Amino acid sequence: MKVTNIQEVKDWLEEEIAENKPVIDGDTTAEVGTADIIFGRNELAQSLLDLINHSETEKRKQSYLNRKE
């Protein structure tokens, strides 16, 4: 997977979260031995997405504050 911008990474993370949602929510069961993998991948994807979003928010705040100076 060649990534050309951060939005592609965010899109992939969101897809990963969406694909895992039925297992995470308990709407479906995972194959034997894969539940921990699914939960781990989901936790990592959510954490990375949160980190990227937080970083983008902080950059926007800093950019706004720099313009006011």
N, C-alpha and C positions, 0 to 999 in steps of 0.2 A: 504494500500500500504506500504509494507516494503521496505525501502530505505537502500541499502547497500553501496552506494557511490554517490558522487556528480554528476557523469555523468548521473545517473538515474534521478536525479532531473532536470538536464539540458535537458535531452531527453523529460521528461514530460512537462516542460515549453515550449519547442519548438513545441510539439504536440498541446498544448493548443493554442499557437499563430497561428499555421497553421489551426486549426479547426475554429478559429474565423476570419481568414483572409477574407473570402467572405463577411461577414457582415461588417467588418471594412472598406474594400475597396468599399463597396456599390454594390457589384456584386449580392448580394441576400439580402432579408429583413429578419429581425428577427420576431419571433412571437410577438404579441402585449404584451408589458410589459417586454420583455426580452432584448431589445437593450441595456439599461443602464447596465444590468448585464454583458452582453457580452463585452461591451466596458471596464467595470471595471476589469473583469477577464483578458482581454487582456493587459490592462495597467499594472496590477500587475505582470503578467507573464513576460512581456517585461522588467519591472523594475528589477525584481529579477534576470532574466537572465543577464541583463547588469551589475548588482552588482556582481554576481558570476564571470562573465568574467573579470571584472575590478580587482577583488580580486586575481584571478589566474594570471593575467598579472603582478600585483604588486609583488606577491610572486616569480614569475619567475625572475623579475628584481632584487629583493633583493637577490635571490639565486645566480644570475650571479655576482652581486657586491660583495657578500661574497666570492666567489671563486677567485676573482681578488685580494683580500686583502692578 
